[in-house]
Every structure is written in C-alpha cells, then in structure tokens.
C-alpha cells in the first residue's frame, strides 16, 4: 500500500494542485493500491517528511530544504519519494509489471517535456493564484502566503497580475498551449503525446487540466481554454478522466 500526500482544500476529496495531479494520474494509471492523506499547512508537510524520511527534491532560495507535494510513502518497501517525475520513475522501477509511465528510451525526453511545458506556460500560472488562495483552507492559505517569499524571492501577493498585465498573461497562456498543441499534432492520431497510449508527459499537461476542471466555478475563462486549439484540451481531459478518481 502507498500513502499519497496531497494538498487539502475547501473542495473535499478533490485534487486541485497541478503537481499532485501528475502523481494521482500516475498511481491510477498503474492501478497501484494507495490511500490519500490530505495535508494543510507547510508545517504539516514538513512533519510528514521528517516522520517518514522522505528526501526533499528541491531547495529554497536560502539553500534550505523545500518540502512540498506531491510525495508518497511506499509501505511495502519503506521508501519515501517526492517530486512527480521522481515518483513516476520509482513506480516504474518498483512495479514494472504494470502500465509504464516512462516508456523505455523516453526517460530523457519525458524529463525534457516537463521543463519545456513549464517554460511554455511561463508566468501565466499567476492567473490561477487568486483561485488557489480562495479554495485553500484559511490556515493553508496563510501558510502558503508566508512561505512563498523564500521560494520566489518576493511577497506572493505582489506577483498577482491585474488589469492589462492579466490580459497579457491570458494571451501568453494561449500562445503557450498553442505551441504544445503543435507537439501533439505531430503524433498523427490519438489524444496522447504518443498517440493512443498515455505516458507521464500527458499527466504533466493533465495537471493543468485537472486543476482547471476542479476549479472551473472560480475561473469563468476556463470553458474557453478547453475549446482552444480545436478543443484539444477538452478531448485530452476527457481521455484522462478514467485516471482521475480519488481514493
């Protein structure tokens, strides 16, 4: 049994974070038994890391360990892993008899896809920060606001786009997703980056789609996003729906 650590919110039993979505998709696709443990404040996450011996996968600007989610603890091997890509690699190695997340020979390309996807979206993720703050529990939102300067180097609320800057970020998101649509078009047929077979790269894109679909009531523009690029993103979200259940 695996314990999967996800962010708690005011949307009970719903994953909203794009990064934890990647791991939920991964676990469901590989059909590995797991249970979800919902965590709120950063202090709760840090306590779990320490208690379960989960190694941090990144550093803050001051050089200290960054403890964030997703993270898992595999009770069958007494192993803790953080970071969605590292978790995918661990799951493939430990459970090779189940569907593969990183097909042989694509590991480097999948890792490059993670970086390329993030680069294409750029700073447009800031569009969704007000929604994140609205759906987090009060203690989680306060913890998040206080912790982000150590990660991004400035107060979180100073990064929220308004007015013309917000319009620019929507245009940037549309342009980025159009480029990513071009990558998908090269596969010829099928909704996934490799055609008819999903892989971790699709779960990376699915992280954004899962977030948008979970919070659509807070983002009026989301229905338009799903129809961009000939409805590509709605079709992909629909194809990933079978791997989106929460346990």
C-alpha positions in Angstrom: 0.0 0.0 0.0 1.2 3.5 -0.9 0.3 6.7 1.0 -0.1 9.6 -1.3 0.2 13.0 0.2 -2.0 15.7 -1.4 -3.0 19.3 -0.5 -6.1 19.8 1.5 -8.6 22.5 0.4 -12.2 23.6 0.8 -13.0 21.2 -2.0 -13.2 17.9 0.0 -11.8 14.9 -1.7 -10.7 16.8 -4.8 -7.2 17.2 -6.1 -6.6 20.8 -7.3 -2.8 21.2 -7.4 -1.3 20.6 -10.9 1.7 18.8 -9.5 -0.2 16.4 -7.3 -2.5 15.7 -10.2 0.5 14.2 -12.0 1.1 11.7 -9.3 -2.6 10.9 -8.9 -2.9 10.2 -12.6 0.3 8.1 -12.4 -1.0 5.9 -9.5 -4.4 5.4 -11.1 -2.9 4.6 -14.5 -0.6 2.0 -13.0 -3.5 0.7 -10.9 -1.4 0.6 -7.7 -3.4 0.5 -4.4 -3.0 3.7 -2.4 -4.7 5.9 0.0 -4.7 9.7 0.1 -3.6 11.7 3.2 -4.6 15.4 2.9 -2.2 17.9 4.4 -2.8 21.6 5.1 0.0 23.8 6.4 3.6 23.7 5.3 4.5 22.7 8.9 2.3 19.6 8.4 4.1 18.7 5.2 7.5 19.2 6.8 6.4 17.0 9.8 5.4 14.2 7.4 8.7 14.5 5.5 10.6 14.1 8.8 8.5 11.4 10.2 8.5 9.2 7.0 12.1 10.0 6.0 11.1 11.5 2.7 14.0 13.3 1.0 13.3 16.8 -0.3 13.6 17.2 -4.0 14.5 20.9 -4.2 15.9 23.8 -2.3 14.6 27.2 -1.3 16.5 30.4 -2.3 18.3 30.4 1.0 19.6 26.8 0.4 17.3 25.1 2.9 15.2 22.1 2.0 11.9 22.6 0.2 9.3 20.2 1.4 6.3 20.3 -0.9 3.9 17.9 -2.6 3.4 15.5 -4.2 5.1 12.9 -2.1 4.5 9.2 -1.5 5.5 6.6 1.1 5.5 3.0 -0.1 4.9 0.9 2.9 5.9 -2.3 1.0 9.4 -1.0 0.5 9.6 1.5 3.3 10.5 4.2 0.7 9.5 7.8 0.6 9.8 9.8 -2.7 9.0 13.4 -3.6 8.6 15.2 -6.9 6.2 13.9 -9.5 8.8 12.8 -12.1 10.9 11.1 -9.5 7.8 9.3 -8.2 6.9 8.2 -11.7 10.4 6.7 -12.2 10.2 5.0 -8.8 6.8 3.5 -9.6 8.0 2.1 -12.9 11.1 0.6 -11.3 9.2 -0.9 -8.4 6.1 -2.0 -10.2 7.4 -3.0 -13.7 4.5 -5.4 -14.3 2.0 -2.6 -14.5 1.4 0.1 -17.3 4.6 2.1 -17.9 4.7 5.9 -17.2 8.1 6.5 -18.8 8.4 4.0 -21.7 11.9 2.6 -22.3 14.1 5.0 -24.2 11.9 8.1 -23.5 13.1 8.9 -20.0 15.2 11.8 -21.1 12.5 13.1 -23.4 9.9 12.9 -20.7 12.1 14.9 -18.4 12.7 17.4 -21.1 9.0 17.6 -21.7 8.4 18.6 -18.1 10.8 21.5 -18.4 9.5 22.5 -21.9 5.9 22.5 -20.7 6.8 24.7 -17.7 8.8 27.1 -20.0 5.9 27.4 -22.4 3.5 28.3 -19.7 6.0 30.8 -18.2 4.5 33.1 -15.7 0.9 32.6 -16.8 0.4 30.3 -13.7 0.0 33.6 -11.8 -3.5 33.8 -13.3 -4.6 31.0 -11.0 -3.1 32.1 -7.8 -6.2 34.0 -6.6 -8.3 30.8 -7.1 -5.7 28.8 -5.2 -5.9 31.2 -2.3 -9.7 31.1 -2.4 -10.0 27.4 -2.2 -7.3 26.7 0.4 -8.3 26.5 4.0 -7.6 29.7 5.9 -4.6 28.1 7.7 -3.2 26.7 4.5 -3.6 30.0 2.6 -1.9 31.9 5.4 1.0 29.3 5.5 1.3 29.5 1.7 1.5 33.3 1.6 4.1 33.4 4.3 6.3 30.6 2.8 6.4 31.7 -0.8 8.9 34.6 -0.5 11.6 32.1 0.5 10.9 30.2 -2.8 10.2 33.0 -5.3 12.1 35.9 -3.7 9.2 38.3 -3.2 5.8 38.5 -1.5 3.3 36.3 -3.2 0.6 38.9 -3.4 3.0 41.2 -5.3 3.0 38.7 -8.1 -0.7 38.6 -8.8 -1.4 40.1 -12.3 -4.1 42.8 -12.7 -5.6 44.9 -15.5 -3.6 44.8 -18.7 -1.0 42.5 -17.2 -3.7 39.9 -16.5 -4.8 40.2 -20.2 -1.3 39.7 -21.3 -0.9 36.5 -19.2 -4.1 35.0 -20.7 -2.6 35.7 -24.2 0.7 34.1 -23.0 -1.2 31.0 -21.8 -3.0 30.7 -25.1 0.2 31.1 -27.1 2.0 28.5 -24.9 -0.8 26.0 -25.2 -0.9 26.5 -29.0 2.8 25.6 -29.1 2.1 22.5 -27.0 -0.8 21.6 -29.3 1.7 21.6 -32.2 3.7 19.0 -30.3 0.6 16.8 -30.0 -0.3 17.3 -33.7 3.0 15.5 -34.6 1.7 12.2 -33.2 -0.8 12.0 -36.1 -3.7 10.4 -34.3 -4.8 9.7 -30.8 -5.3 12.1 -27.9 -2.0 11.5 -26.2 1.5 12.7 -27.0 2.4 9.1 -28.1 -0.9 8.6 -29.9 -3.3 6.1 -28.3 -1.1 5.3 -25.2 -0.8 7.8 -22.3 2.5 8.5 -20.7 3.8 10.8 -17.9 4.0 13.7 -20.4 0.2 13.6 -20.8 -0.1 13.7 -17.0 2.0 16.8 -16.9 -0.4 18.6 -19.2 -3.3 16.9 -17.4 -2.1 18.6 -14.2 -3.1 21.9 -15.6 -6.4 20.5 -17.0 -7.2 18.8 -13.7 -6.7 22.0 -11.8 -8.8 24.0 -14.2 -11.6 21.4 -14.2 -11.6 21.2 -10.4 -11.8 25.0 -10.0 -13.8 25.9 -13.1 -16.5 27.6 -10.9 -13.9 30.1 -9.9 -12.4 30.7 -13.4 -15.0 31.9 -15.9 -12.4 31.8 -18.7 -11.7 28.1 -18.2 -14.5 27.0 -20.5 -12.8 29.0 -23.3 -9.4 27.4 -22.6 -10.9 23.9 -23.1 -12.0 24.9 -26.6 -8.7 26.4 -27.7 -6.8 24.5 -30.4 -9.8 22.8 -31.8 -11.0 21.5 -28.5 -7.7 19.7 -27.9 -7.7 20.3 -24.1 -11.2 19.2 -23.5 -10.5 16.0 -25.5 -7.4 15.3 -23.6 -9.1 16.0 -20.3 -11.9 13.6 -21.3 -9.3 10.9 -22.2 -7.6 11.3 -18.8 -10.9 11.2 -16.9 -10.6 7.4 -16.3 -7.4 8.0 -14.3 -8.7 10.9 -12.2 -10.5 9.1 -9.4 -9.6 9.8 -5.7 -9.1 7.1 -3.2 
